[in-house]
Structure formats: structure tokens, C-alpha cells
Amino acid sequence: MSLDLEQLKHGNSEAPVEDLFLRRWSPRAFLETPVDTDTLKAIFSAGQWAPSSNNEQPWRFLLGRKGDSVWQRIFDSLAPRNQAWTKAAPVLYASFAKKTFSQNGAANRAYQHDVGAASAQISLEATARGLHTHGMGGFDPQKLALSFKVPSDFERMACWALGYLGDPETLNEQQRQMELTPRTRKPLAEAVFRDRLHF
């Protein structure tokens, strides 16, 4: 089942790119199989090497494993539609972004971009190691912030599930259909321009 699903979700590109990018996707069905500490360290180390404005590295990640209080507090902050499928994920983590530069307190306009770059590298390293991530905007930012006493200088960016690919049959009907639908992308011509942006 997993191999067929991986083939179904394998992306297609208009130009040749590394296969890793085409294999990365965001499943909802996860196995409860734990992810070992060394693997997690490697995955998050990949994020540490993302580019950032003035090398600020404004990203912070709270990492929870199923059964511990961090996992539970992240889970409790999720919207019910996301709780429905993340309940099996062995790892939940939340990403945060520091909004100011540490050296002088000035506003960092690139903080969201930079945390996104780190998050992408984490997802790609996970894919390279046979795991998957799924980022979620469906969570209660205030509940998450209060639960972890997050300073006001940090924006709550996203919550994430991480683990090994599971069986879509464990999902409800709507989620299963999304899981089994081939992935698509807009044509490159709708995103990359030579003269001016087209909106």
C-alpha cells in the first residue's frame, strides 16, 4: 500500500529537478512507529542550515513525542479537523518566529520567510530519510502561546506532524480522498515572470 501511494503522490516537474523535491508531500495517514532521537536530530539539523537575514536564524521549534506533555499540548491546540488525523502521528512540533533582530531589537521583515525556509529544509531531510511532514495552519495560536508561555516577540507560525507513512484506510472518507488524489501544481508560467508580476 505505501509503495503504491508513494508512486501516486510522486510529483511531476516541467524541468528536471532532484527527485527528493518530487517525493516530498504532506500525508495525513501516519504510522504510530516512534522516530528515534538520532533521526530527529538530523532532520532538525537540516533546518539549522537554512538561509536567514543577517544570519539571525529566527526559527524556534517545540518538539513533542507521542505520550509526552509537549505532544499533548500541541495536539490540544489543533483544530478538530486536524486532531482527527494527527492522533496517530508519533511526533508533533510547532514552529515559532522571532520578529526582531537579537543584536539591536529592530524589526526583522524576513522572519516569516526565514522560518519557512528552515521548515522546508526540515521537510526535505525527513523525506530523504523515508519520513514525511505535514504542516498545519489550523490551530489556536493563543492557546498554543499560553500553553508554552511564548514571549510576545515570537509569532506562532505552524504546527506540524512528522512520522512514517501510514494506511489511508485509517482516515475518514474526506481525508482518504485527499490522500489518494494525485498531486498537482500550477504551471511555472503562472509564478515566474521576466518583465513584471502578473497577479
MODELLER restraints for C-alpha pairs under 7 A, 6 or more apart:
rsr = mdl.restraints
at = mdl.atoms
rsr.add(forms.Gaussian(group=physical.xy_distance, feature=features.Distance(at['CA:2:A'], at['CA:165:A']), mean=6.84, stdev=0.5))
rsr.add(forms.Gaussian(group=physical.xy_distance, feature=features.Distance(at['CA:8:A'], at['CA:182:A']), mean=5.97, stdev=0.5))
rsr.add(forms.Gaussian(group=physical.xy_distance, feature=features.Distance(at['CA:9:A'], at['CA:182:A']), mean=5.48, stdev=0.5))
rsr.add(forms.Gaussian(group=physical.xy_distance, feature=features.Distance(at['CA:9:A'], at['CA:183:A']), mean=5.77, stdev=0.5))
rsr.add(forms.Gaussian(group=physical.xy_distance, feature=features.Distance(at['CA:10:A'], at['CA:22:A']), mean=5.64, stdev=0.5))
rsr.add(forms.Gaussian(group=physical.xy_distance, feature=features.Distance(at['CA:10:A'], at['CA:23:A']), mean=5.15, stdev=0.5))
rsr.add(forms.Gaussian(group=physical.xy_distance, feature=features.Distance(at['CA:11:A'], at['CA:22:A']), mean=4.48, stdev=0.5))
rsr.add(forms.Gaussian(group=physical.xy_distance, feature=features.Distance(at['CA:11:A'], at['CA:23:A']), mean=6.45, stdev=0.5))
rsr.add(forms.Gaussian(group=physical.xy_distance, feature=features.Distance(at['CA:11:A'], at['CA:183:A']), mean=6.34, stdev=0.5))
rsr.add(forms.Gaussian(group=physical.xy_distance, feature=features.Distance(at['CA:12:A'], at['CA:22:A']), mean=6.63, stdev=0.5))
rsr.add(forms.Gaussian(group=physical.xy_distance, feature=features.Distance(at['CA:20:A'], at['CA:124:A']), mean=6.94, stdev=0.5))
rsr.add(forms.Gaussian(group=physical.xy_distance, feature=features.Distance(at['CA:20:A'], at['CA:127:A']), mean=6.98, stdev=0.5))
rsr.add(forms.Gaussian(group=physical.xy_distance, feature=features.Distance(at['CA:20:A'], at['CA:128:A']), mean=6.54, stdev=0.5))
rsr.add(forms.Gaussian(group=physical.xy_distance, feature=features.Distance(at['CA:24:A'], at['CA:124:A']), mean=6.49, stdev=0.5))
rsr.add(forms.Gaussian(group=physical.xy_distance, feature=features.Distance(at['CA:24:A'], at['CA:127:A']), mean=5.77, stdev=0.5))
rsr.add(forms.Gaussian(group=physical.xy_distance, feature=features.Distance(at['CA:26:A'], at['CA:132:A']), mean=6.63, stdev=0.5))
rsr.add(forms.Gaussian(group=physical.xy_distance, feature=features.Distance(at['CA:26:A'], at['CA:133:A']), mean=5.80, stdev=0.5))
rsr.add(forms.Gaussian(group=physical.xy_distance, feature=features.Distance(at['CA:26:A'], at['CA:134:A']), mean=4.52, stdev=0.5))
rsr.add(forms.Gaussian(group=physical.xy_distance, feature=features.Distance(at['CA:27:A'], at['CA:134:A']), mean=6.32, stdev=0.5))
rsr.add(forms.Gaussian(group=physical.xy_distance, feature=features.Distance(at['CA:27:A'], at['CA:179:A']), mean=6.38, stdev=0.5))
rsr.add(forms.Gaussian(group=physical.xy_distance, feature=features.Distance(at['CA:28:A'], at['CA:85:A']), mean=5.96, stdev=0.5))
rsr.add(forms.Gaussian(group=physical.xy_distance, feature=features.Distance(at['CA:28:A'], at['CA:179:A']), mean=6.90, stdev=0.5))
rsr.add(forms.Gaussian(group=physical.xy_distance, feature=features.Distance(at['CA:29:A'], at['CA:85:A']), mean=6.69, stdev=0.5))
rsr.add(forms.Gaussian(group=physical.xy_distance, feature=features.Distance(at['CA:29:A'], at['CA:165:A']), mean=6.16, stdev=0.5))
rsr.add(forms.Gaussian(group=physical.xy_distance, feature=features.Distance(at['CA:29:A'], at['CA:166:A']), mean=4.61, stdev=0.5))
rsr.add(forms.Gaussian(group=physical.xy_distance, feature=features.Distance(at['CA:29:A'], at['CA:167:A']), mean=5.75, stdev=0.5))
rsr.add(forms.Gaussian(group=physical.xy_distance, feature=features.Distance(at['CA:29:A'], at['CA:168:A']), mean=5.47, stdev=0.5))
rsr.add(forms.Gaussian(group=physical.xy_distance, feature=features.Distance(at['CA:29:A'], at['CA:170:A']), mean=6.90, stdev=0.5))
rsr.add(forms.Gaussian(group=physical.xy_distance, feature=features.Distance(at['CA:29:A'], at['CA:171:A']), mean=6.70, stdev=0.5))
rsr.add(forms.Gaussian(group=physical.xy_distance, feature=features.Distance(at['CA:30:A'], at['CA:88:A']), mean=5.99, stdev=0.5))
rsr.add(forms.Gaussian(group=physical.xy_distance, feature=features.Distance(at['CA:30:A'], at['CA:89:A']), mean=5.45, stdev=0.5))
rsr.add(forms.Gaussian(group=physical.xy_distance, feature=features.Distance(at['CA:30:A'], at['CA:163:A']), mean=6.00, stdev=0.5))
rsr.add(forms.Gaussian(group=physical.xy_distance, feature=features.Distance(at['CA:30:A'], at['CA:164:A']), mean=5.62, stdev=0.5))
rsr.add(forms.Gaussian(group=physical.xy_distance, feature=features.Distance(at['CA:30:A'], at['CA:165:A']), mean=4.76, stdev=0.5))
rsr.add(forms.Gaussian(group=physical.xy_distance, feature=features.Distance(at['CA:30:A'], at['CA:166:A']), mean=3.99, stdev=0.5))
rsr.add(forms.Gaussian(group=physical.xy_distance, feature=features.Distance(at['CA:31:A'], at['CA:88:A']), mean=6.39, stdev=0.5))
rsr.add(forms.Gaussian(group=physical.xy_distance, feature=features.Distance(at['CA:31:A'], at['CA:89:A']), mean=6.58, stdev=0.5))
rsr.add(forms.Gaussian(group=physical.xy_distance, feature=features.Distance(at['CA:31:A'], at['CA:163:A']), mean=6.75, stdev=0.5))
rsr.add(forms.Gaussian(group=physical.xy_distance, feature=features.Distance(at['CA:31:A'], at['CA:164:A']), mean=5.50, stdev=0.5))
rsr.add(forms.Gaussian(group=physical.xy_distance, feature=features.Distance(at['CA:31:A'], at['CA:165:A']), mean=5.90, stdev=0.5))
rsr.add(forms.Gaussian(group=physical.xy_distance, feature=features.Distance(at['CA:31:A'], at['CA:166:A']), mean=4.51, stdev=0.5))
rsr.add(forms.Gaussian(group=physical.xy_distance, feature=features.Distance(at['CA:32:A'], at['CA:88:A']), mean=5.29, stdev=0.5))
rsr.add(forms.Gaussian(group=physical.xy_distance, feature=features.Distance(at['CA:32:A'], at['CA:89:A']), mean=5.74, stdev=0.5))
rsr.add(forms.Gaussian(group=physical.xy_distance, feature=features.Distance(at['CA:32:A'], at['CA:90:A']), mean=5.21, stdev=0.5))
rsr.add(forms.Gaussian(group=physical.xy_distance, feature=features.Distance(at['CA:33:A'], at['CA:90:A']), mean=6.41, stdev=0.5))
rsr.add(forms.Gaussian(group=physical.xy_distance, feature=features.Distance(at['CA:34:A'], at['CA:90:A']), mean=5.42, stdev=0.5))
rsr.add(forms.Gaussian(group=physical.xy_distance, feature=features.Distance(at['CA:35:A'], at['CA:90:A']), mean=6.94, stdev=0.5))
rsr.add(forms.Gaussian(group=physical.xy_distance, feature=features.Distance(at['CA:35:A'], at['CA:163:A']), mean=6.77, stdev=0.5))
rsr.add(forms.Gaussian(group=physical.xy_distance, feature=features.Distance(at['CA:43:A'], at['CA:122:A']), mean=5.46, stdev=0.5))
rsr.add(forms.Gaussian(group=physical.xy_distance, feature=features.Distance(at['CA:43:A'], at['CA:125:A']), mean=5.35, stdev=0.5))
rsr.add(forms.Gaussian(group=physical.xy_distance, feature=features.Distance(at['CA:43:A'], at['CA:126:A']), mean=5.73, stdev=0.5))
rsr.add(forms.Gaussian(group=physical.xy_distance, feature=features.Distance(at['CA:44:A'], at['CA:122:A']), mean=5.69, stdev=0.5))
rsr.add(forms.Gaussian(group=physical.xy_distance, feature=features.Distance(at['CA:46:A'], at['CA:121:A']), mean=5.80, stdev=0.5))
rsr.add(forms.Gaussian(group=physical.xy_distance, feature=features.Distance(at['CA:46:A'], at['CA:122:A']), mean=5.66, stdev=0.5))
rsr.add(forms.Gaussian(group=physical.xy_distance, feature=features.Distance(at['CA:46:A'], at['CA:125:A']), mean=6.37, stdev=0.5))
rsr.add(forms.Gaussian(group=physical.xy_distance, feature=features.Distance(at['CA:47:A'], at['CA:118:A']), mean=4.30, stdev=0.5))
rsr.add(forms.Gaussian(group=physical.xy_distance, feature=features.Distance(at['CA:47:A'], at['CA:119:A']), mean=6.25, stdev=0.5))
rsr.add(forms.Gaussian(group=physical.xy_distance, feature=features.Distance(at['CA:47:A'], at['CA:121:A']), mean=5.10, stdev=0.5))
rsr.add(forms.Gaussian(group=physical.xy_distance, feature=features.Distance(at['CA:47:A'], at['CA:122:A']), mean=4.92, stdev=0.5))
rsr.add(forms.Gaussian(group=physical.xy_distance, feature=features.Distance(at['CA:48:A'], at['CA:118:A']), mean=6.60, stdev=0.5))
rsr.add(forms.Gaussian(group=physical.xy_distance, feature=features.Distance(at['CA:50:A'], at['CA:117:A']), mean=5.91, stdev=0.5))
rsr.add(forms.Gaussian(group=physical.xy_distance, feature=features.Distance(at['CA:50:A'], at['CA:118:A']), mean=4.99, stdev=0.5))
rsr.add(forms.Gaussian(group=physical.xy_distance, feature=features.Distance(at['CA:50:A'], at['CA:121:A']), mean=6.80, stdev=0.5))
rsr.add(forms.Gaussian(group=physical.xy_distance, feature=features.Distance(at['CA:51:A'], at['CA:114:A']), mean=6.78, stdev=0.5))
rsr.add(forms.Gaussian(group=physical.xy_distance, feature=features.Distance(at['CA:52:A'], at['CA:114:A']), mean=5.15, stdev=0.5))
rsr.add(forms.Gaussian(group=physical.xy_distance, feature=features.Distance(at['CA:53:A'], at['CA:110:A']), mean=6.41, stdev=0.5))
rsr.add(forms.Gaussian(group=physical.xy_distance, feature=features.Distance(at['CA:56:A'], at['CA:101:A']), mean=6.58, stdev=0.5))
rsr.add(forms.Gaussian(group=physical.xy_distance, feature=features.Distance(at['CA:58:A'], at['CA:97:A']), mean=5.37, stdev=0.5))
rsr.add(forms.Gaussian(group=physical.xy_distance, feature=features.Distance(at['CA:58:A'], at['CA:98:A']), mean=4.86, stdev=0.5))
rsr.add(forms.Gaussian(group=physical.xy_distance, feature=features.Distance(at['CA:58:A'], at['CA:111:A']), mean=6.13, stdev=0.5))
rsr.add(forms.Gaussian(group=physical.xy_distance, feature=features.Distance(at['CA:58:A'], at['CA:115:A']), mean=6.61, stdev=0.5))
rsr.add(forms.Gaussian(group=physical.xy_distance, feature=features.Distance(at['CA:59:A'], at['CA:95:A']), mean=6.92, stdev=0.5))
rsr.add(forms.Gaussian(group=physical.xy_distance, feature=features.Distance(at['CA:59:A'], at['CA:96:A']), mean=5.80, stdev=0.5))
rsr.add(forms.Gaussian(group=physical.xy_distance, feature=features.Distance(at['CA:59:A'], at['CA:97:A']), mean=4.92, stdev=0.5))
rsr.add(forms.Gaussian(group=physical.xy_distance, feature=features.Distance(at['CA:59:A'], at['CA:98:A']), mean=6.60, stdev=0.5))
rsr.add(forms.Gaussian(group=physical.xy_distance, feature=features.Distance(at['CA:59:A'], at['CA:115:A']), mean=5.05, stdev=0.5))
rsr.add(forms.Gaussian(group=physical.xy_distance, feature=features.Distance(at['CA:60:A'], at['CA:95:A']), mean=5.82, stdev=0.5))
rsr.add(forms.Gaussian(group=physical.xy_distance, feature=features.Distance(at['CA:60:A'], at['CA:96:A']), mean=5.05, stdev=0.5))
rsr.add(forms.Gaussian(group=physical.xy_distance, feature=features.Distance(at['CA:60:A'], at['CA:97:A']), mean=6.33, stdev=0.5))
rsr.add(forms.Gaussian(group=physical.xy_distance, feature=features.Distance(at['CA:61:A'], at['CA:93:A']), mean=6.49, stdev=0.5))
rsr.add(forms.Gaussian(group=physical.xy_distance, feature=features.Distance(at['CA:61:A'], at['CA:94:A']), mean=5.52, stdev=0.5))
rsr.add(forms.Gaussian(group=physical.xy_distance, feature=features.Distance(at['CA:61:A'], at['CA:95:A']), mean=4.65, stdev=0.5))
rsr.add(forms.Gaussian(group=physical.xy_distance, feature=features.Distance(at['CA:61:A'], at['CA:96:A']), mean=6.22, stdev=0.5))
rsr.add(forms.Gaussian(group=physical.xy_distance, feature=features.Distance(at['CA:62:A'], at['CA:93:A']), mean=5.33, stdev=0.5))
rsr.add(forms.Gaussian(group=physical.xy_distance, feature=features.Distance(at['CA:62:A'], at['CA:94:A']), mean=5.21, stdev=0.5))
rsr.add(forms.Gaussian(group=physical.xy_distance, feature=features.Distance(at['CA:62:A'], at['CA:95:A']), mean=6.70, stdev=0.5))
rsr.add(forms.Gaussian(group=physical.xy_distance, feature=features.Distance(at['CA:63:A'], at['CA:70:A']), mean=6.82, stdev=0.5))
rsr.add(forms.Gaussian(group=physical.xy_distance, feature=features.Distance(at['CA:63:A'], at['CA:92:A']), mean=6.29, stdev=0.5))
rsr.add(forms.Gaussian(group=physical.xy_distance, feature=features.Distance(at['CA:63:A'], at['CA:93:A']), mean=4.42, stdev=0.5))
rsr.add(forms.Gaussian(group=physical.xy_distance, feature=features.Distance(at['CA:63:A'], at['CA:94:A']), mean=6.80, stdev=0.5))
rsr.add(forms.Gaussian(group=physical.xy_distance, feature=features.Distance(at['CA:64:A'], at['CA:70:A']), mean=4.65, stdev=0.5))
rsr.add(forms.Gaussian(group=physical.xy_distance, feature=features.Distance(at['CA:64:A'], at['CA:71:A']), mean=4.00, stdev=0.5))
rsr.add(forms.Gaussian(group=physical.xy_distance, feature=features.Distance(at['CA:64:A'], at['CA:91:A']), mean=5.74, stdev=0.5))
rsr.add(forms.Gaussian(group=physical.xy_distance, feature=features.Distance(at['CA:64:A'], at['CA:92:A']), mean=5.24, stdev=0.5))
rsr.add(forms.Gaussian(group=physical.xy_distance, feature=features.Distance(at['CA:64:A'], at['CA:93:A']), mean=5.76, stdev=0.5))
rsr.add(forms.Gaussian(group=physical.xy_distance, feature=features.Distance(at['CA:65:A'], at['CA:71:A']), mean=5.35, stdev=0.5))
rsr.add(forms.Gaussian(group=physical.xy_distance, feature=features.Distance(at['CA:65:A'], at['CA:90:A']), mean=5.77, stdev=0.5))
rsr.add(forms.Gaussian(group=physical.xy_distance, feature=features.Distance(at['CA:65:A'], at['CA:91:A']), mean=4.66, stdev=0.5))
rsr.add(forms.Gaussian(group=physical.xy_distance, feature=features.Distance(at['CA:65:A'], at['CA:92:A']), mean=6.44, stdev=0.5))
rsr.add(forms.Gaussian(group=physical.xy_distance, feature=features.Distance(at['CA:66:A'], at['CA:90:A']), mean=5.04, stdev=0.5))
rsr.add(forms.Gaussian(group=physical.xy_distance, feature=features.Distance(at['CA:66:A'], at['CA:91:A']), mean=6.03, stdev=0.5))
rsr.add(forms.Gaussian(group=physical.xy_distance, feature=features.Distance(at['CA:71:A'], at['CA:92:A']), mean=5.57, stdev=0.5))
rsr.add(forms.Gaussian(group=physical.xy_distance, feature=features.Distance(at['CA:73:A'], at['CA:147:A']), mean=6.76, stdev=0.5))
rsr.add(forms.Gaussian(group=physical.xy_distance, feature=features.Distance(at['CA:74:A'], at['CA:92:A']), mean=6.83, stdev=0.5))
rsr.add(forms.Gaussian(group=physical.xy_distance, feature=features.Distance(at['CA:74:A'], at['CA:144:A']), mean=6.68, stdev=0.5))
rsr.add(forms.Gaussian(group=physical.xy_distance, feature=features.Distance(at['CA:75:A'], at['CA:83:A']), mean=6.56, stdev=0.5))
rsr.add(forms.Gaussian(group=physical.xy_distance, feature=features.Distance(at['CA:77:A'], at['CA:139:A']), mean=5.43, stdev=0.5))
rsr.add(forms.Gaussian(group=physical.xy_distance, feature=features.Distance(at['CA:77:A'], at['CA:140:A']), mean=5.26, stdev=0.5))
rsr.add(forms.Gaussian(group=physical.xy_distance, feature=features.Distance(at['CA:77:A'], at['CA:143:A']), mean=5.88, stdev=0.5))
rsr.add(forms.Gaussian(group=physical.xy_distance, feature=features.Distance(at['CA:77:A'], at['CA:144:A']), mean=5.62, stdev=0.5))
rsr.add(forms.Gaussian(group=physical.xy_distance, feature=features.Distance(at['CA:78:A'], at['CA:138:A']), mean=6.14, stdev=0.5))
rsr.add(forms.Gaussian(group=physical.xy_distance, feature=features.Distance(at['CA:78:A'], at['CA:139:A']), mean=4.07, stdev=0.5))
rsr.add(forms.Gaussian(group=physical.xy_distance, feature=features.Distance(at['CA:78:A'], at['CA:140:A']), mean=6.30, stdev=0.5))
rsr.add(forms.Gaussian(group=physical.xy_distance, feature=features.Distance(at['CA:79:A'], at['CA:138:A']), mean=5.33, stdev=0.5))
rsr.add(forms.Gaussian(group=physical.xy_distance, feature=features.Distance(at['CA:79:A'], at['CA:139:A']), mean=5.01, stdev=0.5))
rsr.add(forms.Gaussian(group=physical.xy_distance, feature=features.Distance(at['CA:82:A'], at['CA:138:A']), mean=6.96, stdev=0.5))
rsr.add(forms.Gaussian(group=physical.xy_distance, feature=features.Distance(at['CA:85:A'], at['CA:171:A']), mean=6.63, stdev=0.5))
rsr.add(forms.Gaussian(group=physical.xy_distance, feature=features.Distance(at['CA:86:A'], at['CA:161:A']), mean=6.60, stdev=0.5))
rsr.add(forms.Gaussian(group=physical.xy_distance, feature=features.Distance(at['CA:89:A'], at['CA:161:A']), mean=6.05, stdev=0.5))
rsr.add(forms.Gaussian(group=physical.xy_distance, feature=features.Distance(at['CA:89:A'], at['CA:162:A']), mean=6.36, stdev=0.5))
rsr.add(forms.Gaussian(group=physical.xy_distance, feature=features.Distance(at['CA:89:A'], at['CA:163:A']), mean=6.00, stdev=0.5))
rsr.add(forms.Gaussian(group=physical.xy_distance, feature=features.Distance(at['CA:90:A'], at['CA:162:A']), mean=6.84, stdev=0.5))
rsr.add(forms.Gaussian(group=physical.xy_distance, feature=features.Distance(at['CA:90:A'], at['CA:163:A']), mean=5.94, stdev=0.5))
rsr.add(forms.Gaussian(group=physical.xy_distance, feature=features.Distance(at['CA:91:A'], at['CA:161:A']), mean=5.86, stdev=0.5))
rsr.add(forms.Gaussian(group=physical.xy_distance, feature=features.Distance(at['CA:91:A'], at['CA:162:A']), mean=5.11, stdev=0.5))
rsr.add(forms.Gaussian(group=physical.xy_distance, feature=features.Distance(at['CA:91:A'], at['CA:163:A']), mean=6.34, stdev=0.5))
rsr.add(forms.Gaussian(group=physical.xy_distance, feature=features.Distance(at['CA:92:A'], at['CA:160:A']), mean=5.55, stdev=0.5))
rsr.add(forms.Gaussian(group=physical.xy_distance, feature=features.Distance(at['CA:92:A'], at['CA:161:A']), mean=4.64, stdev=0.5))
rsr.add(forms.Gaussian(group=physical.xy_distance, feature=features.Distance(at['CA:92:A'], at['CA:162:A']), mean=6.22, stdev=0.5))
rsr.add(forms.Gaussian(group=physical.xy_distance, feature=features.Distance(at['CA:93:A'], at['CA:159:A']), mean=5.81, stdev=0.5))
rsr.add(forms.Gaussian(group=physical.xy_distance, feature=features.Distance(at['CA:93:A'], at['CA:160:A']), mean=5.14, stdev=0.5))
rsr.add(forms.Gaussian(group=physical.xy_distance, feature=features.Distance(at['CA:93:A'], at['CA:161:A']), mean=6.57, stdev=0.5))
rsr.add(forms.Gaussian(group=physical.xy_distance, feature=features.Distance(at['CA:94:A'], at['CA:158:A']), mean=5.77, stdev=0.5))
rsr.add(forms.Gaussian(group=physical.xy_distance, feature=features.Distance(at['CA:94:A'], at['CA:159:A']), mean=4.26, stdev=0.5))
rsr.add(forms.Gaussian(group=physical.xy_distance, feature=features.Distance(at['CA:94:A'], at['CA:160:A']), mean=5.96, stdev=0.5))
rsr.add(forms.Gaussian(group=physical.xy_distance, feature=features.Distance(at['CA:95:A'], at['CA:156:A']), mean=6.49, stdev=0.5))
rsr.add(forms.Gaussian(group=physical.xy_distance, feature=features.Distance(at['CA:95:A'], at['CA:157:A']), mean=5.43, stdev=0.5))
rsr.add(forms.Gaussian(group=physical.xy_distance, feature=features.Distance(at['CA:95:A'], at['CA:158:A']), mean=5.37, stdev=0.5))
rsr.add(forms.Gaussian(group=physical.xy_distance, feature=features.Distance(at['CA:95:A'], at['CA:159:A']), mean=6.29, stdev=0.5))
rsr.add(forms.Gaussian(group=physical.xy_distance, feature=features.Distance(at['CA:96:A'], at['CA:154:A']), mean=6.08, stdev=0.5))
rsr.add(forms.Gaussian(group=physical.xy_distance, feature=features.Distance(at['CA:96:A'], at['CA:155:A']), mean=5.50, stdev=0.5))
rsr.add(forms.Gaussian(group=physical.xy_distance, feature=features.Distance(at['CA:96:A'], at['CA:156:A']), mean=4.76, stdev=0.5))
rsr.add(forms.Gaussian(group=physical.xy_distance, feature=features.Distance(at['CA:96:A'], at['CA:157:A']), mean=5.22, stdev=0.5))
rsr.add(forms.Gaussian(group=physical.xy_distance, feature=features.Distance(at['CA:97:A'], at['CA:111:A']), mean=6.09, stdev=0.5))
rsr.add(forms.Gaussian(group=physical.xy_distance, feature=features.Distance(at['CA:97:A'], at['CA:112:A']), mean=6.43, stdev=0.5))
rsr.add(forms.Gaussian(group=physical.xy_distance, feature=features.Distance(at['CA:97:A'], at['CA:115:A']), mean=6.20, stdev=0.5))
rsr.add(forms.Gaussian(group=physical.xy_distance, feature=features.Distance(at['CA:97:A'], at['CA:154:A']), mean=5.19, stdev=0.5))
rsr.add(forms.Gaussian(group=physical.xy_distance, feature=features.Distance(at['CA:97:A'], at['CA:155:A']), mean=5.10, stdev=0.5))
rsr.add(forms.Gaussian(group=physical.xy_distance, feature=features.Distance(at['CA:97:A'], at['CA:156:A']), mean=6.71, stdev=0.5))
rsr.add(forms.Gaussian(group=physical.xy_distance, feature=features.Distance(at['CA:97:A'], at['CA:157:A']), mean=6.67, stdev=0.5))
rsr.add(forms.Gaussian(group=physical.xy_distance, feature=features.Distance(at['CA:98:A'], at['CA:111:A']), mean=6.51, stdev=0.5))
rsr.add(forms.Gaussian(group=physical.xy_distance, feature=features.Distance(at['CA:98:A'], at['CA:153:A']), mean=5.82, stdev=0.5))
rsr.add(forms.Gaussian(group=physical.xy_distance, feature=features.Distance(at['CA:98:A'], at['CA:154:A']), mean=4.45, stdev=0.5))
rsr.add(forms.Gaussian(group=physical.xy_distance, feature=features.Distance(at['CA:98:A'], at['CA:155:A']), mean=6.51, stdev=0.5))
rsr.add(forms.Gaussian(group=physical.xy_distance, feature=features.Distance(at['CA:99:A'], at['CA:107:A']), mean=6.17, stdev=0.5))
rsr.add(forms.Gaussian(group=physical.xy_distance, feature=features.Distance(at['CA:99:A'], at['CA:108:A']), mean=5.61, stdev=0.5))
rsr.add(forms.Gaussian(group=physical.xy_distance, feature=features.Distance(at['CA:99:A'], at['CA:111:A']), mean=5.82, stdev=0.5))
rsr.add(forms.Gaussian(group=physical.xy_distance, feature=features.Distance(at['CA:99:A'], at['CA:153:A']), mean=5.70, stdev=0.5))
rsr.add(forms.Gaussian(group=physical.xy_distance, feature=features.Distance(at['CA:99:A'], at['CA:154:A']), mean=5.90, stdev=0.5))
rsr.add(forms.Gaussian(group=physical.xy_distance, feature=features.Distance(at['CA:99:A'], at['CA:155:A']), mean=6.92, stdev=0.5))
rsr.add(forms.Gaussian(group=physical.xy_distance, feature=features.Distance(at['CA:100:A'], at['CA:106:A']), mean=5.35, stdev=0.5))
rsr.add(forms.Gaussian(group=physical.xy_distance, feature=features.Distance(at['CA:100:A'], at['CA:107:A']), mean=4.42, stdev=0.5))
rsr.add(forms.Gaussian(group=physical.xy_distance, feature=features.Distance(at['CA:100:A'], at['CA:108:A']), mean=4.85, stdev=0.5))
rsr.add(forms.Gaussian(group=physical.xy_distance, feature=features.Distance(at['CA:101:A'], at['CA:107:A']), mean=6.37, stdev=0.5))
rsr.add(forms.Gaussian(group=physical.xy_distance, feature=features.Distance(at['CA:101:A'], at['CA:108:A']), mean=5.85, stdev=0.5))
rsr.add(forms.Gaussian(group=physical.xy_distance, feature=features.Distance(at['CA:123:A'], at['CA:132:A']), mean=6.81, stdev=0.5))
rsr.add(forms.Gaussian(group=physical.xy_distance, feature=features.Distance(at['CA:123:A'], at['CA:133:A']), mean=5.73, stdev=0.5))
rsr.add(forms.Gaussian(group=physical.xy_distance, feature=features.Distance(at['CA:126:A'], at['CA:132:A']), mean=5.75, stdev=0.5))
rsr.add(forms.Gaussian(group=physical.xy_distance, feature=features.Distance(at['CA:130:A'], at['CA:164:A']), mean=6.98, stdev=0.5))
rsr.add(forms.Gaussian(group=physical.xy_distance, feature=features.Distance(at['CA:131:A'], at['CA:163:A']), mean=5.40, stdev=0.5))
rsr.add(forms.Gaussian(group=physical.xy_distance, feature=features.Distance(at['CA:131:A'], at['CA:164:A']), mean=4.71, stdev=0.5))
rsr.add(forms.Gaussian(group=physical.xy_distance, feature=features.Distance(at['CA:131:A'], at['CA:165:A']), mean=6.74, stdev=0.5))
rsr.add(forms.Gaussian(group=physical.xy_distance, feature=features.Distance(at['CA:132:A'], at['CA:162:A']), mean=5.70, stdev=0.5))
rsr.add(forms.Gaussian(group=physical.xy_distance, feature=features.Distance(at['CA:132:A'], at['CA:163:A']), mean=5.66, stdev=0.5))
rsr.add(forms.Gaussian(group=physical.xy_distance, feature=features.Distance(at['CA:132:A'], at['CA:164:A']), mean=6.16, stdev=0.5))
rsr.add(forms.Gaussian(group=physical.xy_distance, feature=features.Distance(at['CA:132:A'], at['CA:165:A']), mean=6.74, stdev=0.5))
rsr.add(forms.Gaussian(group=physical.xy_distance, feature=features.Distance(at['CA:133:A'], at['CA:160:A']), mean=6.60, stdev=0.5))
rsr.add(forms.Gaussian(group=physical.xy_distance, feature=features.Distance(at['CA:133:A'], at['CA:161:A']), mean=5.47, stdev=0.5))
rsr.add(forms.Gaussian(group=physical.xy_distance, feature=features.Distance(at['CA:133:A'], at['CA:162:A']), mean=4.42, stdev=0.5))
rsr.add(forms.Gaussian(group=physical.xy_distance, feature=features.Distance(at['CA:133:A'], at['CA:163:A']), mean=6.74, stdev=0.5))
rsr.add(forms.Gaussian(group=physical.xy_distance, feature=features.Distance(at['CA:134:A'], at['CA:160:A']), mean=5.46, stdev=0.5))
rsr.add(forms.Gaussian(group=physical.xy_distance, feature=features.Distance(at['CA:134:A'], at['CA:161:A']), mean=5.19, stdev=0.5))
rsr.add(forms.Gaussian(group=physical.xy_distance, feature=features.Distance(at['CA:134:A'], at['CA:162:A']), mean=6.63, stdev=0.5))
rsr.add(forms.Gaussian(group=physical.xy_distance, feature=features.Distance(at['CA:135:A'], at['CA:158:A']), mean=6.42, stdev=0.5))
rsr.add(forms.Gaussian(group=physical.xy_distance, feature=features.Distance(at['CA:135:A'], at['CA:159:A']), mean=5.82, stdev=0.5))
rsr.add(forms.Gaussian(group=physical.xy_distance, feature=features.Distance(at['CA:135:A'], at['CA:160:A']), mean=4.37, stdev=0.5))
rsr.add(forms.Gaussian(group=physical.xy_distance, feature=features.Distance(at['CA:135:A'], at['CA:161:A']), mean=6.60, stdev=0.5))
rsr.add(forms.Gaussian(group=physical.xy_distance, feature=features.Distance(at['CA:136:A'], at['CA:158:A']), mean=5.62, stdev=0.5))
rsr.add(forms.Gaussian(group=physical.xy_distance, feature=features.Distance(at['CA:136:A'], at['CA:159:A']), mean=5.15, stdev=0.5))
rsr.add(forms.Gaussian(group=physical.xy_distance, feature=features.Distance(at['CA:136:A'], at['CA:160:A']), mean=5.87, stdev=0.5))
rsr.add(forms.Gaussian(group=physical.xy_distance, feature=features.Distance(at['CA:137:A'], at['CA:158:A']), mean=5.37, stdev=0.5))
rsr.add(forms.Gaussian(group=physical.xy_distance, feature=features.Distance(at['CA:137:A'], at['CA:159:A']), mean=6.72, stdev=0.5))
rsr.add(forms.Gaussian(group=physical.xy_distance, feature=features.Distance(at['CA:141:A'], at['CA:156:A']), mean=5.99, stdev=0.5))
rsr.add(forms.Gaussian(group=physical.xy_distance, feature=features.Distance(at['CA:168:A'], at['CA:176:A']), mean=5.47, stdev=0.5))
rsr.add(forms.Gaussian(group=physical.xy_distance, feature=features.Distance(at['CA:168:A'], at['CA:179:A']), mean=6.58, stdev=0.5))
rsr.add(forms.Gaussian(group=physical.xy_distance, feature=features.Distance(at['CA:169:A'], at['CA:176:A']), mean=6.78, stdev=0.5))
